[in-house]
């Protein structure tokens, strides 16, 4: 029997061919947000869930990026687009829930719309905490469940559809999961309603 992670990997491999097209409706907003959050990273950077590489062109000069994804299909697309032109980026197939990096490896970490689809999100966040240096920065662009009662309930009702289609949850409590993973220094900015958020975490371990 396939694990939940394997099922989601398979779904992302399947949609990798059309993923950029699927993201087109949000591009006007997301490109501006990406530029804003990526300006926050520095040093040796881990990008979790690089997907087809939408963030790669926005990285500032002087950073070295290790970009991971658990989907071979997504990584293949990212490599085809950027591997030969962005020499400061290394692409690796890896699952954030179980990373091979040593403790305290990275100065900063970037995630963008990733923790909606990590099967065990708290485990993935604990791993990020482990591989990030003390006082390192975790920069996140994530969508979460609305705290507004009616909207939140609507997201709960609709959630099975995106979960079935490509393994993404639209009702995750990512802020709560960050606290469960041991993070305490969390700064949050609402980007669109109370659903899309810019989250800055200092790894005060």
Beta strands, then each sheet from edge to edge (+ up, - down):
strand 1: 44-48
strand 2: 64-69
strand 3: 89-93
strand 4: 106-112
strand 5: 132-143
strand 6: 185-192
strand 7: 196-202
sheet 1: 3+ 2+ 1+ 4+ 5+ 7- 6+
end
